[in-house]
Amino acid sequence: MAPNPAIQAAIDLTAGAAGGTACVLTGQPFDTAKVKMQTFPSMYRGLTECAVKTYKQVGFRGFYKGTSPALLANIAENSVLFMSYGFCQRVVRRIVGLEKNATLSDLQNASAGSVASVFAALVLCPTELVKCRLQAMHELQLSGKIAEGQNTVWSVVKGIVHREGPVGFYQGLTSTICREMPGYFFFFGGYELSRSFFASGGKSKDEIGPVALMVSGGFGGIALWLAVYPVDCVKSRIQVLSITGKQAGFMRTFSSIMKNEARSSLL
């Protein structure tokens, strides 16, 4: 018997929050290096150089800059995403004329995940904006784009409100949606495809076990980032550099990177 929709939504919300917390605690140092290299590509030749310089300049804590907003961003995103995913799956069933608890195809699940990501982007954008600026704060100060003393969550939030008002928290929303929609199409598509692979031989997807489930999640994550990394690079550039004034939109930023830094900056 399928759980009540409200109970299922609560389960999805809790699972998403737990997943978001685990993601930040394990991946924050790598995410910090990613944002630094995306935003200031001329300062670092690669991950190793970025890691060594960050440690020498700021210490180990430098890898965890922006952890508080990152936790909030990932918990909010994953909670809303997985709750919306369940809702969007029910909408897809209605659209294609399936019964209430009918199993969706991998393509239908991917489509549901893609639509669900729009709701997640609305809560993700403000918190990720603060996170990215904190992660690149040392580089912003080093390049003279901002003054010292703006390296706390509160100072970044206060600065956004003072300069741009509440709408300033949605700098990069277009690029966030452009990243999330195709990204989560590939994530949920890859995740469900991998689960289908492990479920071959008479098993259902719910019986594949935790190891296969983890591998499926990893496969989905790889599919997501391979598809959207260039868009994520543009998003980071917009969100971080808009702290110095009005930043160009998605297409102009993308064109500028392609023209001035060649394709390597997007990969």
WOHUDA-V305829 format. One line per field, one symbol per residue. ss: DSSP state (H for helix, E for strand, - for the rest). psi: psi as a letter, one per 40 degrees, with the letter a starting at -180 (. if undefined). Layout:
ss = ???
psi = ???
This chain:
ss = ----HHHHHHHHHHHHHHHHHHHHHHHHHHHHHHHHHHH-HHH---HHHHHHHHHHHH-HHHHH--HHHHHHHHHHHHHHHHHHHHHHHHHHHHHH---------HHHHHHHHHHHHHHHHHHHHHHHHHHHHHH-HHHHHH----------HHHHHHHHHHHH-HHHHH--HHHHHHHHHHHHHHHHHHHHHHHHHH------HHH--HHHHHHHHHHHHHHHHHHHHHHHHHHHHHHHHHHH-----HHHHHHHHHHHH-HHHH-
psi = hiiiddddddddddddddddddddddeddddddddddddgdedheadddddddddddeadddefhedddddddddddddddddddddddddddddefiideihiiddddddddddddddddddddddddddddddeddddddeediiieffidddddddddddeadedefhedddddddddddeddddddddddddddeifeiideeeiddddddddddddddddddeddddddddddddeedeahiiadddddddddddeiddee.
